[in-house]
Amino acid sequence: MSDAIKHECGISLIRLLKPLEYYKEKYGTAFYGVNKMYLMMEKQHNRGQDGAGFASIKLDMSPGERYMSRVRSADPQPIQDIFDQINARINTAMTENPNYADDVQLQKKNIPYIGELLMGHVRYGTFGKNSIESVHPFLRQNNWMHRNLIVAGNFNMTNVDELFGNLVELGQHPKEMADTITVMEKIGHFLDDAVAKLYKQIKKEGYNKREASPLIAERLNVGKILRKASKNWDGGYTMGGMLGHGDAFVVRDPAGIRPAYYYKDDEIVVVASERPAIQTVFNVKYEAVHELDPGHALIIKKNGATKLQQILKPTERKACSFERIYFSRGSDKEIYQERKMLGKLLFPQILKSIDHDLVNTVFSYIPNTAETSFFGMVKEAQNYLNKRKEEQILAMGPKITREELHEILDVRPRIEKVAIKDAKLRTFITQDSSRDDLVTHVYDISYGSVKETDNLVIIDDSIVRGTTLKKSILKILDRLSPKKIIVVSSAPQIRYPDCYGIDMAKLEDFVAFKAAQALHQDHGTTEIIKNIYEKCVAQIHSKDKDVVNYVKEFYEPFTAQQISKKIAEILSPDDINAEVDIIYQSIESLHEACPNNLGDWYFTGNYPTPGGNRVVNRAFINFYEGKNQRAY
């Protein structure tokens, strides 16, 4: 049911701590790292389907021998495509050179992609075109091994203009104004500076140019470089990087907006955007995988030494709650419990909407990602019925008959699979008016699963724009002829744009914004729109600490229930027969379900960085001026 929302990317970093011969002997292949990276990327495929990239670095190669490899794809099946390319190169080399089979060093020297340090990335294009040039990892090349930089990240910066200006002030000439480029060049600038200073110092100690190279690798302070580079970053990010000589890092933003997890043993160090990917691929327990603290970096030196280092002072933790509700894999232990709790906490509102009539109510869910919150909702319905049964039985006392007892005990929540998505169908006609008719056939329904006297409760992860709901789902569900359709969102109303990686950029796209606008028209208070616009314009040039989110005033006159009721009116098709009710999660219940992930700016407007307030005000200015463009 959810409208397609593009999300932030996923990263993977693997550092093999043993020589490749070790993995050949223990696991039967020197391609152990490559194989694991393939699995890591597939296990995070949910985070990105617009592109994928892979890069590797081989340690201790001789001059003239290739030590860095990269492959990227914007193919419809990008992960499969890049590993098909990798496998083709490996198989060709092994076929043409049979002597490689038992000689790991020959494999390492002559076959690309086999290295001790590997990075993978899956991309969702939240900004820019889905072209190969936009696919991570990005590469900054130099003949000095130490100055080669490979970067991949899960991030959005709100102050790209400022970062671009900083680079220009440093004397650089960036090739484009994109946050990935500006971030990489900022790291690259301080990397160049650190290498140059070390080289100068080492020469003073009496070493020649060739002797200086390993000493630079040994002494290079990656944490210091990251601290200088990230000083002015405003955004949510998990950034991974590899240096040509073999150092590596993953750094996380100070508010912990974007996720990062790591695992280390005596064979491997691995970092990923999702904990279950590490657990599954390396068969390790939940407790063995650690969350990277906000504002910290995991730094892996060329010699394998690994340490955690604070890069920026952590701020109030605002880890993205939308990760938990929708985007991350539900197989994570914490996320699974949180999603069940989200469903549970919605039940009192559902009970009120159905007038406590569970006998004539059918529960279901769309799409499949809402299944876990559905379990929580139904379990709470069972708990409610059990309590009611107990009260009925105790009230009737010992005179209750067997028939009466069974009549009470037989009441249970009615669960049906009322809609099944037909994955084969594609709405390929995008301009023709007949497209809407095609959209209504994307789902098949289970005829006979609902009676005309029934309420039909459908739970979804979130209702953002509501387009799919109005043009497809409600029309399809109405064919089952229910008395009432109650659409339940496990997420609260999305009212504000995200600027840290989720593709929710324009206010006028949100059905909650449209509903509030309609309520202002109903109440004759539309003058507030101009007032908010003027306030937003007045602080365009204010300092970050002084910027206020004035868009909150747009929603303040109305309760969440008023907005939900108006949303139901807006999304109900004109020809629908059933009554439609729409229920959203409350902010209080969201925080109860996800107590350690309180990032809720898209629901509340409480942005964790100054750039967020600047972005939301710019989004309102764009709306008022009729500009169909992003605010960042």
C-alpha positions, 0 to 999 in steps of 0.5 A: 500500500505504501507509496514508493519511497526511496531511501538512503543507501547501504554500505559494507566494509570488510577487512581481512586480518589474515593473509589470503593463504589463510582463507584459502586453507580454512575456507577453500578459496582466496576469494573469501572476502569477495564472496562475503561482500556479495552476501553483505550487499544482497542482505542489504539490497532492501536499502538500494536498488538504483545502483551498486558498487564494489571496490577493493585494495590489495596490500603490499603490492610492488610498484607497477602492480595494480592494487585498486579495483572498482566496478559499478553498475546502474543496471536494473539488477546492479548487484548481480551485474557487478558480481557477474563482471567480477566472476567473469574476470576471475573465471577468465584469468583462472581458465587462461592460467591454470597455474593460478589455481594453487598459488594464492600470490599469483591470484592476488598479483594478477586477478583484480578484485582479490584484496584484503580490504573491500567496500560495497555500496547499494544506492537509492537515488535520493538526489540526482540522476540514476546514472553510473556517475552517481553510483558509489564508491567514488574514487580520488586517484593520485600517484602517491599511494597514500593520497588515493581515496575511495569513499562510499556513504549513506548520507545527505548533507544539508549545507552543500553550498557551504561545503562547496564554498569551503573547497573553493576557498581552499583553492580547489576547483570541484567538478560539480556541486554534489554532497558526495563530491564535496565530502570526498574532496574535503577529506582528500584535501586534509589527506593531501595536507597530512601526507605532505607534512609527514613526508617533509618531517620524515625527510628531516629525519634522514630517510629517503623518498622510498623509505618514507612511504611505509613510514607515512602509512604507519604514522598517518593520523586518520582520525585527525584528518576526519576531524578536520574534514567533518568540522562543518558537515551538517547532515546525517551520515555513515561514511566509509573510506579506504586509503590506497596504502590500506588504512580504512575508516567508517565515521558516523554523524554526531546525532546518530541519524544514519545507522552503522554496526560492526563486528571484529574477531581475529580473522575479520573486521566488518561494518554494515548499515544493518546488524542482521546482514553481519549476523547472517553472513558471518553467523555471529550472535546479536551481542557480538555485533556492536553499534558504532557510537554517534560522532565516532569513527572505526579506524582500521590501520594498514597493519590491522590495528583497529580502534574507535575514536571520537571525531565530533562531539556527540549531540542528543541522539536522534537515530532515524525512527523511520529506519525502524518502521519501514526501511531496515530489515525486520529480522533485526532483534530490536526492530522486530520487537519495535514493529510489533509494539507499533502494531500493539499500540495502535489497537486502542484507536482501532477498537474505537473505530470499529465500536468494539465489534471484533466479531464483525471485523477482519484484520489484514495488512499491505504491503508485506513489510507491514506484516510484523506490526500486523502481528503486534496488532493482532496479538493485542486484539487476542489479549483484549478478547481473552480479558473480555472472555475471562470477565464474561465467564466469571460473570456467568459463574458455575451455571454456565453451560458447555454451549455458552462456554464454547460460544464465548471461547470461539470468538477470536480475531478474524485474520485474512490475506485480503490482498496479494500484490501481482509482481508481474504487473508494471504500470508501463503507460505513464502519461495516458489516462488509462494508467490509473486503470492499470494501477488498480490491478496491481493487487489481487483480492481474496474474494469471499474473505469479507462480508458486507457486515464487516469492518476491514482493518488494513495496517500499513507501515506509513501513509506518505502521499496517499496516491496509491491508496486513493488510486488503487488500494481503496478501490480494490478493497471496496470490491470486497463490499465491507461496511467500513475500511479502516486504514492504519499507519504504524507511523505517525503523520509525515508532515515535514521533509527529510533532508538526511537521506530519505526521498521525502523532499517537498511539502506539497507531496505529503497528504498531511500537508494537503489536509492541513491546507484544506482545513485552513480553507474550511476554517477561513484561516488561509492568511496564515500561509502568507504569514509563515512564508514571510517569516521563512523568507525573513530568516533566509540569511540568519545564522544556523543557531537562529533559524526556527522551523516556522512551518510548525505553525501551519499544523498547530491550529489542528489536532492530529485527529482532525488532520486524519479525518481530513486525510480520509476525505481527501483519499476516499475515491468518489465512487467508493461504497464503504465508509473510510477511516484512517488511523495514524500512530501517535508520536507518544506511542512511536517513542514508546515503541522505539525508545532508543531511536527518537529521530522524528523530524518528519513527524514533529519538525524537530530537526537534529541539525540547524540545516534541517530547519533551514531546509523545511523553511526553504521547502515552504518558500518553494511551495508558496512560490510554486517552485517544483524543486527540492529545498536542498 
